[in-house]
Amino acid sequence: MRIISLIFFCHNKTAFDISSFFFLRIRRPPRSTLSSSSAASDVYKRQDTYLFRGWQIGDRFFDGTFPETAAVAAGPNEVSALKGFLTVADSDWHFKMYQSPYQNRNTYYLNYEGTTSQDGALKVCHITPVFEKMPEVVYQLSLVQTTGGTISQVRDGGETHTLIADAASLYKFVRWEQSGDGGETWIPVEGDSKLQVTLDKDMTYRAIFESPYKIENMQVAEYALPSSGNNWYVNLAVNLADSLPSNMKVTFHIYDGESVSEEHLLGEYKTSFALVKKEQTLKAKAQKRPSGDTDKILVVAETETGDTAQAEYQLKGTLAVSYTHLRAHETDSYLVCRLLLEKKKIHKMLHYLQPQKPRDTHPYN
């Protein structure tokens, strides 16, 4: 058990309000140890043994487990609070005690708030966070981590636990599943991402996450295939099912023909979808020429969430990159060509803008 000694000072240079003059934050002790794991997931054994109850201020105990909207206050002007723990009469300085979820973990706060009133120390306070030792659990709770998010657990007392599911940025929580045979069979459990369970036997839980950000449609919008060389590209018009909250990585594979095979792979290109937009155009580059300039190609997209899409396209021969394409799809090599074209255009304009030399109209000249 830890005792915290505090000395409080106020200054009267300029009266001002201070919100959260200081605060203490207490988290519960470490609540899990890593045990055996399978190839696909980690299994955590939960063994919480202490439960936070409140704060001991002087010789008085105050409950610190209420939510912030119903915080317990301790001060000279608070009803049923610790009277006279400050030496300044009619002071509005007080403690405020509450619990609040911080990163989905129960965190307990003690704030000291009020308005400045005078110089010097107000009082020395001894504050002790109070924990209650809980009996050992009878039944074992195991958590299996899955793709798309993480899950954690808080023991509420006895055999009751709160399960918390946190979805990753490109995923959403779908449901809980439980297993009474160590993960051999799974049964869906109704509830939201924060679920309270009471065990009557050993149980294993996992959360199912899915990504709503799927590719609804993908088509080849255009391509640039020079008459020589191996480097070329296609532009793909993609419609997503929903607007992205963050960038999403995607890998494009371009194949010669209409089937997926390593021997027909023309190129692999990694890029990202930008956030917000549902309709986007992305470039996929190839490092090998197709077998024919008018043959079919197959483009396969795979996102970082595991979603896939395919698009077939019939090439129409070699297509040189036009001046407008240079501006829209600029690369380091194209940049030189564009600047040269613009320079030539500017010189031509300057030639027409130069003043003309007056012509002599004398008939003998």
C-alpha positions as CSV (number, residue, x, y, z in Angstrom):
1,M,0.0,0.0,0.0
2,R,1.4,3.4,-1.0
3,I,0.9,6.7,1.0
4,I,1.2,9.9,-1.0
5,S,2.0,13.1,1.0
6,L,1.0,16.4,-0.6
7,I,1.5,20.0,0.5
8,F,-0.9,22.5,-1.2
9,F,-0.1,26.1,-1.9
10,C,-2.1,29.1,-3.1
11,H,-0.9,32.5,-4.3
12,N,-2.8,35.8,-4.3
13,K,-0.9,37.7,-7.0
14,T,-3.8,37.5,-9.4
15,A,-6.9,35.5,-8.6
16,F,-7.6,33.0,-11.3
17,D,-9.4,29.7,-11.6
18,I,-7.4,26.6,-12.0
19,S,-9.0,23.5,-13.4
20,S,-7.1,20.3,-12.4
21,F,-4.5,22.1,-10.3
22,F,-3.0,18.6,-10.1
23,F,-4.4,15.1,-10.5
24,L,-3.3,11.7,-9.5
25,R,-4.1,8.8,-11.9
26,I,-4.1,5.2,-10.6
27,R,-4.3,2.2,-12.8
28,R,-4.9,-1.3,-11.7
29,P,-1.9,-3.5,-11.3
30,P,-0.8,-5.7,-14.3
31,R,-3.6,-8.0,-14.9
32,S,-2.4,-10.6,-17.4
33,T,0.5,-12.9,-18.1
34,L,1.2,-14.4,-21.5
35,S,0.9,-18.2,-21.7
36,S,1.1,-20.6,-24.6
37,S,0.2,-19.4,-28.1
38,S,-0.8,-21.1,-31.3
39,A,0.4,-20.3,-34.8
40,A,-2.6,-18.1,-35.6
41,S,-3.3,-16.3,-32.3
42,D,-2.1,-15.5,-28.8
43,V,-3.9,-16.8,-25.8
44,Y,-3.8,-14.8,-22.6
45,K,-4.6,-16.1,-19.1
46,R,-6.3,-13.5,-16.9
47,Q,-5.5,-13.4,-13.2
48,D,-6.6,-10.1,-11.7
49,T,-6.2,-10.2,-7.9
50,Y,-6.8,-6.6,-6.8
51,L,-9.8,-4.2,-7.2
52,F,-9.5,-0.5,-6.7
53,R,-12.0,0.9,-4.2
54,G,-11.2,4.5,-3.4
55,W,-9.0,7.0,-1.6
56,Q,-8.0,7.4,2.0
57,I,-7.6,11.1,2.8
58,G,-6.5,11.5,6.4
59,D,-8.8,9.3,8.5
60,R,-11.6,9.3,6.0
61,F,-12.3,6.9,3.1
62,F,-13.9,8.1,-0.2
63,D,-15.3,6.0,-2.9
64,G,-13.3,6.6,-6.1
65,T,-15.2,4.3,-8.5
66,F,-18.0,6.5,-9.6
67,P,-18.0,7.9,-13.2
68,E,-16.9,11.5,-13.7
69,T,-20.5,12.7,-14.1
70,A,-21.2,11.5,-10.5
71,A,-17.7,12.3,-9.1
72,V,-17.3,12.2,-5.3
73,A,-16.0,15.5,-3.8
74,A,-14.1,16.1,-0.6
75,G,-13.8,19.7,0.7
76,P,-14.9,22.1,3.4
77,N,-18.0,23.2,1.4
78,E,-19.0,19.7,0.2
79,V,-21.9,18.0,1.8
80,S,-20.9,14.9,3.9
81,A,-17.3,15.5,2.9
82,L,-14.1,15.9,4.9
83,K,-14.7,19.1,6.9
84,G,-11.8,21.3,7.8
85,F,-9.1,19.4,6.0
86,L,-8.1,22.8,4.6
87,T,-7.0,25.6,7.0
88,V,-8.5,28.4,4.9
89,A,-12.0,29.3,5.9
90,D,-14.7,29.4,3.2
91,S,-12.2,28.0,0.6
92,D,-13.7,26.3,-2.4
93,W,-10.6,24.1,-2.9
94,H,-11.6,20.4,-3.0
95,F,-10.8,16.9,-4.2
96,K,-12.8,15.3,-7.0
97,M,-12.6,11.5,-7.3
98,Y,-13.9,9.4,-10.2
99,Q,-13.1,6.7,-12.6
100,S,-12.9,7.0,-16.4
101,P,-12.0,4.6,-19.2
102,Y,-8.6,5.6,-20.6
103,Q,-7.7,3.6,-23.7
104,N,-10.5,1.2,-22.6
105,R,-8.9,0.5,-19.3
106,N,-10.4,1.6,-15.9
107,T,-8.4,4.5,-14.7
108,Y,-9.1,6.3,-11.4
109,Y,-8.5,10.0,-10.9
110,L,-8.1,12.3,-7.9
111,N,-8.2,16.0,-8.9
112,Y,-7.5,18.9,-6.7
113,E,-9.4,22.0,-7.9
114,G,-10.4,25.4,-6.8
115,T,-9.7,29.2,-6.8
116,T,-6.5,30.8,-5.5
117,S,-7.0,32.6,-2.2
118,Q,-3.8,33.3,-0.3
119,D,-0.1,32.7,0.0
120,G,1.5,29.9,1.8
121,A,0.8,26.3,2.5
122,L,-2.8,25.3,3.1
123,K,-2.4,21.9,4.6
124,V,-0.3,18.7,4.4
125,C,-2.6,15.8,3.2
126,H,-1.8,12.1,3.3
127,I,-3.5,10.2,0.5
128,T,-3.6,6.5,0.1
129,P,-5.2,4.6,-2.8
130,V,-7.1,1.6,-1.5
131,F,-7.2,-1.7,-3.2
132,E,-9.2,-4.8,-2.2
133,K,-7.7,-8.2,-2.7
134,M,-10.1,-10.5,-4.5
135,P,-10.3,-14.2,-4.1
136,E,-8.6,-16.3,-6.7
137,V,-10.7,-17.1,-9.7
138,V,-12.3,-20.6,-9.8
139,Y,-12.7,-20.7,-13.6
140,Q,-10.1,-19.8,-16.2
141,L,-10.8,-17.1,-18.8
142,S,-8.7,-17.2,-22.0
143,L,-8.7,-14.6,-24.8
144,V,-7.7,-15.4,-28.4
145,Q,-6.5,-12.5,-30.5
146,T,-7.7,-12.3,-34.1
147,T,-7.0,-10.3,-37.2
148,G,-8.6,-6.8,-37.3
149,G,-8.3,-5.7,-33.7
150,T,-7.3,-6.6,-30.1
151,I,-9.3,-7.7,-27.1
152,S,-8.6,-7.2,-23.4
153,Q,-10.3,-8.1,-20.1
154,V,-11.0,-6.5,-16.7
155,R,-12.1,-8.5,-13.8
156,D,-15.1,-7.0,-12.0
157,G,-15.1,-9.3,-9.0
158,G,-15.8,-12.9,-8.4
159,E,-16.2,-14.8,-11.7
160,T,-17.5,-11.7,-13.5
161,H,-15.3,-10.1,-16.2
162,T,-15.7,-7.3,-18.7
163,L,-14.4,-8.0,-22.2
164,I,-13.3,-5.1,-24.4
165,A,-12.8,-5.3,-28.2
166,D,-10.8,-2.6,-30.0
167,A,-11.1,-2.6,-33.8
168,A,-8.1,-1.5,-35.9
169,S,-8.6,1.6,-38.1
170,L,-9.7,-0.3,-41.2
171,Y,-11.9,-2.8,-39.4
172,K,-15.1,-2.8,-37.4
173,F,-16.2,-5.1,-34.5
174,V,-18.8,-7.7,-35.6
175,R,-19.4,-10.1,-32.7
176,W,-18.1,-12.1,-29.9
177,E,-17.6,-15.9,-30.0
178,Q,-17.0,-18.3,-27.1
179,S,-15.7,-21.8,-26.8
180,G,-16.0,-24.2,-23.9
181,D,-13.6,-26.8,-25.4
182,G,-10.5,-24.8,-25.7
183,G,-11.2,-23.4,-29.2
184,E,-12.3,-26.5,-31.0
185,T,-15.8,-25.2,-31.5
186,W,-17.1,-21.6,-31.4
187,I,-20.6,-20.2,-30.5
188,P,-21.7,-16.6,-31.3
189,V,-22.4,-14.4,-28.3
190,E,-24.8,-11.4,-28.4
191,G,-23.4,-8.1,-27.2
192,D,-21.5,-5.0,-28.3
193,S,-17.7,-4.4,-28.2
194,K,-17.8,-4.1,-24.4
195,L,-19.3,-7.3,-22.9
196,Q,-19.7,-8.5,-19.3
197,V,-19.6,-12.2,-18.7
198,T,-19.9,-14.4,-15.6
199,L,-18.1,-17.8,-15.8
200,D,-19.4,-21.0,-14.4
201,K,-16.7,-23.1,-16.2
202,D,-13.5,-22.5,-18.1
203,M,-14.2,-20.4,-21.2
204,T,-12.3,-19.0,-24.2
205,Y,-13.4,-15.8,-26.0
206,R,-12.5,-14.2,-29.3
207,A,-13.8,-11.1,-31.2
208,I,-14.6,-11.2,-34.9
209,F,-13.6,-8.1,-36.9
210,E,-14.4,-7.3,-40.5
211,S,-13.4,-4.5,-42.9
212,P,-16.2,-2.7,-44.6
213,Y,-13.7,-1.0,-47.0
214,K,-14.0,-3.5,-49.9
215,I,-13.5,-3.0,-53.6
216,E,-16.9,-2.9,-55.2
217,N,-15.8,-2.4,-58.8
218,M,-12.4,-2.1,-60.6
219,Q,-11.8,-1.5,-64.3
220,V,-8.8,-0.6,-66.5
221,A,-9.4,3.1,-67.4
222,E,-6.3,3.5,-69.7
223,Y,-2.8,2.2,-70.3
224,A,0.5,3.3,-71.8
225,L,2.4,0.7,-73.7
226,P,5.4,2.1,-75.7
227,S,6.5,0.4,-78.9
228,S,9.7,-0.7,-77.2
229,G,11.0,-1.4,-73.7
230,N,9.6,-3.4,-70.9
231,N,8.3,-0.7,-68.6
232,W,4.6,0.3,-69.0
233,Y,1.6,0.8,-66.8
234,V,-2.2,0.7,-66.5
235,N,-4.5,3.1,-64.7
236,L,-7.3,1.5,-62.7
237,A,-10.6,3.1,-61.8
238,V,-11.7,1.7,-58.5
239,N,-15.0,2.1,-56.5
240,L,-14.8,1.4,-52.8
241,A,-17.8,0.4,-50.7
242,D,-17.1,3.1,-48.1
243,S,-15.0,6.2,-47.5
244,L,-11.7,5.3,-45.9
245,P,-10.7,6.6,-42.4
246,S,-7.1,6.3,-43.3
247,N,-4.9,5.3,-46.2
248,M,-5.2,1.6,-47.2
249,K,-2.3,-0.3,-48.8
250,V,-3.0,-2.3,-52.0
251,T,-0.9,-4.5,-54.2
252,F,-1.6,-4.9,-57.9
253,H,-0.5,-7.9,-60.0
254,I,-0.6,-7.7,-63.7
255,Y,-0.7,-11.0,-65.6
256,D,-0.3,-11.9,-69.3
257,G,-3.5,-13.6,-70.4
258,E,-6.7,-14.3,-68.4
259,S,-5.4,-16.5,-65.5
260,V,-3.3,-16.0,-62.4
261,S,0.1,-17.8,-62.6
262,E,3.6,-16.9,-61.6
263,E,5.0,-17.6,-65.0
264,H,2.6,-15.1,-66.6
265,L,3.3,-12.3,-64.1
266,L,4.2,-9.1,-65.8
267,G,4.5,-6.8,-62.8
268,E,3.8,-6.3,-59.1
269,Y,3.1,-2.8,-57.9
270,K,2.4,-1.6,-54.3
271,T,0.6,1.7,-53.6
272,S,-2.2,3.0,-51.4
273,F,-5.8,4.2,-51.6
274,A,-6.2,7.7,-50.2
275,L,-8.5,8.4,-47.3
276,V,-12.0,9.8,-47.7
277,K,-12.6,9.2,-51.4
278,K,-14.7,6.3,-52.5
279,E,-13.9,6.6,-56.2
280,Q,-10.2,6.6,-57.0
281,T,-7.8,6.1,-59.9
282,L,-4.5,4.3,-59.2
283,K,-1.6,3.4,-61.3
284,A,-0.1,-0.1,-61.6
285,K,3.3,-0.5,-63.2
286,A,4.6,-3.6,-65.1
287,Q,8.2,-4.6,-65.6
288,K,7.6,-7.0,-68.5
289,R,5.9,-6.6,-71.9
290,P,2.8,-8.6,-72.7
291,S,3.2,-11.5,-75.2
292,G,1.1,-9.5,-77.7
293,D,0.3,-5.8,-78.1
294,T,-3.4,-6.7,-78.6
295,D,-3.7,-9.6,-76.2
296,K,-5.7,-9.7,-72.9
297,I,-4.2,-8.9,-69.5
298,L,-5.5,-9.6,-66.0
299,V,-5.1,-7.2,-63.1
300,V,-5.5,-8.5,-59.6
301,A,-5.8,-6.2,-56.6
302,E,-5.3,-7.2,-52.9
303,T,-5.8,-4.8,-50.1
304,E,-4.1,-5.0,-46.7
305,T,-7.3,-6.2,-45.2
306,G,-7.3,-9.2,-47.5
307,D,-10.0,-8.0,-49.9
308,T,-9.3,-8.9,-53.6
309,A,-10.7,-7.8,-57.0
310,Q,-9.9,-8.6,-60.7
311,A,-10.2,-6.7,-63.9
312,E,-9.6,-8.1,-67.5
313,Y,-8.7,-5.9,-70.4
314,Q,-8.1,-6.3,-74.1
315,L,-5.1,-4.3,-75.2
316,K,-5.5,-2.3,-78.4
317,G,-1.9,-2.1,-79.5
318,T,1.0,0.2,-78.5
319,L,0.0,3.6,-77.2
320,A,2.5,6.3,-76.9
321,V,2.1,8.7,-74.0
322,S,0.6,11.9,-75.2
323,Y,1.5,15.4,-74.0
324,T,-1.7,15.5,-71.9
325,H,-0.7,12.2,-70.4
326,L,2.7,13.6,-69.5
327,R,1.0,16.3,-67.4
328,A,-1.5,13.8,-65.8
329,H,1.0,11.0,-65.1
330,E,4.3,12.7,-64.6
331,T,7.4,10.8,-63.7
332,D,11.1,11.8,-63.5
333,S,11.7,10.9,-67.2
334,Y,8.5,12.4,-68.4
335,L,9.2,15.7,-66.6
336,V,12.2,16.4,-68.9
337,C,10.1,15.9,-72.0
338,R,7.3,18.1,-70.7
339,L,9.7,20.9,-69.8
340,L,11.3,20.7,-73.2
341,L,8.0,20.9,-75.0
342,E,6.9,23.9,-72.9
343,K,10.3,25.5,-73.6
344,K,9.9,25.0,-77.3
345,K,6.4,26.4,-77.2
346,I,7.5,29.5,-75.3
347,H,10.3,30.2,-77.8
348,K,7.9,30.0,-80.6
349,M,5.6,32.4,-79.0
350,L,8.4,34.8,-78.3
351,H,9.4,34.7,-82.0
352,Y,5.9,35.9,-83.0
353,L,6.0,38.6,-80.3
354,Q,9.3,40.1,-81.5
355,P,8.9,43.5,-83.3
356,Q,9.2,43.2,-87.1
357,K,11.7,45.3,-89.0
358,P,10.0,48.0,-91.1
359,R,10.0,47.1,-94.8
360,D,11.4,49.7,-97.3
361,T,8.9,50.4,-100.0
362,H,11.3,52.1,-102.4
363,P,10.8,50.6,-105.9
364,Y,14.5,50.4,-106.6
365,N,15.5,48.7,-103.4
